[in-house]
């Protein structure tokens, strides 16, 4: 399962239906994060990659599609909030 997830992450940017993205969120964040959320640097590399890909995604609908799940997990749930969280606001 982990190999499939690792293979899927680089393709999040090409996820036309949101299915891969929702599955990756589910696998990488199986439970809500503590409040306040950990620093971005303290997340696993795979979690960082997923959130970074979402923050820089060219289609905002993908983030909107995943917003409820991200919010339930205690994660930023808009593209701007994700960019700020990972430290790329204004550069993505």
Buried (B, 14 or more C-beta within 10 A) or exposed (E): EEEEBEEBBEEBBEBEEBEBBBBBBEBBBEEEEEEEBEEBEEBEEBBBBBBBBBBBBEEEEBBEBBBEBBBEBBBBBBBBBBBBBBEBBEEB
